[in-house]
Each structure stands twice: as C-alpha cells, then as structure tokens.
Amino acid sequence: SLKPETSWNKEIGFEFANDKVQASMAYFHNDYRNKIVAGDKAVMLSQLGNYMYQWTNARKALVEGVEGNLTLPLHRTLKWTTNFTYMHKSINKDTGNPLSVTPKFTINSSLNWQPTEKLDAALNITYYGKQKPRTVILNNAERNTGLSGETVKPYGLVGISAGYRFNNHVNLRLGVNNLFNKKLYRSSNNSSAQSYNEPGRAFYGSLKVSF
C-alpha cells in the first residue's frame, strides 16, 4: 500500500501590487519523502503481452524551480492573468530518473471578460512543456526490451466558459474543456514519458444555489 507523501519546502520570492498590476515570482526547493511515483516492478502481464505496473513510493525526491504570476487589466471589462512554473529539477533520488508526469514548464493564461455585474466569460489556455522519459534501466524486463526513449512533445489546451448570476442566490456556469479536442494516449511501455491519457473535448455545466 502507498504511504502518504511528506515534504520539506523552501521558497523565496517577491510580490508587487498596486491598483492595477499584480506580479510575483518565487524560487522553490522541495525535498520529498515517500513521493508517489510510477512503479518499476511489473505486477502482471496483460493479454496483449504488455507489462502492468502500479504506483509506488520513492524514498527521496527533489522538485526545484521557479514560478510566477502576472495580472493586468486590459480594459474596464477585460483582465488578463498568467502564471508559469519552470522545473529546474524534478528527480527521483532513488533512481536518478525524472519524476512522472512533470513537464519542463507549464503556462496558464486566462482572459476574463465581465461586461456587466451579472455576466462574465473566460478564455483559458494551458501550455505544457516537454516531458522526458526515464533514462535508467530498473528491472530485467527493461533490460530485455530496452527503454523506449519516447518523450511527450509540448502541447496546449484551450477552454472557454461563461457564467451568469441571476441574483445573490443563483449562479449558472457553462463551459468547454479542451476545445480543440487534443488527445494523448498512455504508452504501453512503462519507460515512456507518455504515462497518462489526455481526455478529449468535454462540456460541463454548474448551477449553484445558496441560501
């Protein structure tokens, strides 16, 4: 069974804010114990001949990088918000391999439009940097088959949403995630960086009623 993650986090940075602009940047260094990572031991063989693995704990792991935020009003009704994370290091110290599902950088940007007090709309873009595969062989199965070397290339996702506040008690919101139906599929090779599925376009709606 998996153990809970624990970490010792260190961060230093700055923040600026006035009536219009908000900006911040910080360096972070996180040392983990029992970090949950993709396992390296096969637990079974599928009918298609692929090895099946399960999540496990790494005794020690390190995540280090820089993150920042910027908020700018472009118009009385329009606001632009962007945040980014750049990963300088993201490694499993037990093996020397990169941690699973960790892009080199991630950028989230949103454009929020609010023409009235009741109506608002948003355009959201998330861009993920390159994700590298493991480089260290960990078991006999990988010695026989070799490492895949398959990376995940940078890609972006777009979402849109709109909301309407009928009164102080009722709010409606509708939206679309992954507007352009970008899809990624998990690789059958455990050493590949493609260790997850990216679902296609999805529609959602919410109705909030408060008393």
N, C-alpha and C positions, 0 to 999 in steps of 0.2 A: 504494500500500500504506500501511497505517496505521503511524504512528510510535509508540513507547512513550510513555506519559504520564510526566511528571515534575512534582513539586510542591515548594513551599517551605511548610511547615506551621508555624503558630504557635498555641500553646494555653496557656491559663492557667485554673486552677480550684482546687477544694478537694475534700478527701475526709474523711469521718468514718466511724469504725468502732468498735464495741465488741463485747461478747459476743453481742449480739442484732441490732443495727441496722447496716446499711451504707448509706452515702449519698455521692453525689458529684455535682458539677456543674462544667462547664467551658465556656469560650468558645473557639471555634476560628476561625482565619482561614487559608484555604488558597489560595495562588496557584498556578495550573497553567500548564504549558507543554505544548502538544500534547494537550490534553484531548480524548478521543474523544467526539464529539457526532454527532447526526443531520445528514446532509449536506443542502445546499441546492440542489444541481445534479442535475437529472434525468439518469439514465443510460440509461433506456429507457422505452418506453410499452407498457403491458400490453394484452392483447386486450380488456380491459374499458374501455380508454381512460384508465386511471389512470397517472400518472407514477410511476416507480420510482426510489428514491433509495438511496444507500449511506452507511455511516458514514464520517466524515472526522475530521481533527484541527483543533481550534481553536488558534490560536497562543497566545492567552491566555484564561484563565477564572478566575473567582473563586467560591469557596464559603465562606460565613461564617455562623455560627450558634451555637447553644447546645445542649449535650447534658447529660443527667443520668441517674443510676441510683439506685434505691432497692430495698433488700431487707429484708423484715420477716418474722420468724417469727410466724405467727398461732396456732400450736398446736405441741405437741411433734412432731406428724407433718405439719404443714402450713406451707409457706413461700410468700410472695408476692414476686415480683420484677418490677420495672417499669423500663424505660428509655425515654427520649424524645429526639428530635432536632428542634429548631426551626430552620428555614432562614431566616436574615435576608436573605441574598443568595445567589443561585445563577445567575450570568450568564455568557454567552459575551461576552467583552470585544470580540471582533472585530465582532460584530453588534449587541450590546445585547439580544439575545433571551435568555429563560431557558434554562438547560440542560435537555436532555431527561430525562424520567423522574425528576424531582426534586420530590417532594411538599413542600408548605409545612411540614408536620410529620409525624413518624412516631412512634407509640407502640407499644411491645411490652410486653405484660404476660403473666405466666405464674403459674399456681397449681400448686405441686408438692406432691403427697401421697405420703408414704412410711410406710405403716403398719407395715411390717416391714423388716428389713435386706435382704430379697430382692426385695420387691415395691414398685414405685412407679408413679405415674400423674401425668399433667400435662395441664392445660388452658391453651392458648396463644391469645392474642388479639393481632392486629396491626391497628392503625388508621392509615390513610393520609389525610393532609390533601389539600386542593385542589391540583390541578396546572394551571398556567396555560399557554395556548398562546403561540406566537410572536406578536409584535406588529409586527415589522419585515419588510417585503417584501424578498426576497432575489434573485429572478430574474424573468424575463419571464413564465414560466408563472403565477407567483403574481400578477403584475400583471394578467394576463388573467382569472384566476379569482377573485382576492381571497383573503384569509386566512379560515380557517374560523371562528375565534373559539371553537371547541369546547374546553371545559375538561373535566377529569376531576373529578367531584364526590368528596367524602370517602367512603371506604368501609372496611369492616373484614373481616378474615378470621379464622376460628376453626379451631383444630386441637386434636386430642386424641391422646394416646398412653399406652401402658402398657408397663412393662418388668419382666422377671423374671430374677433372677440365680440360676441353678441351682447354681452353685458358683464357685470362683475362676477357672474357665477358660471357662465357657459363659454367655453373656448373650443373652436374647431381647427384642426390642422390636417392637411393632406400633402403628400409628397411622393417623390420617386427617388429611390437609391439606385446608383449605378445606371444612370440614364441611358448610356450608350451600350449597355449590355456586355461589358467586358467580362470575360470568363477565364479563369485559370483552374487547372485540374492538378490534383495531387499526383506526384510521380510514384510509380510502383517501386522505384529504387530508393531505399531509405537514406542513401548518402546524398541524394539530390537536395538542392536548396528549395525545390518546389514541394514543400511538406504540408501544404494546405490547399483547400479549394476556395476560390473566389466566386461566390454565387453571382448569378446574372441579375438582370433588372428586377427590382422589387417595388411594389406600390404599398403605401401604408396610409393609415388614417387614424386620427385620435379625436375623441370627444371628451373634454374634461368638464365635469360639473362639480362645483364646490358650493358648500352651504356655510 
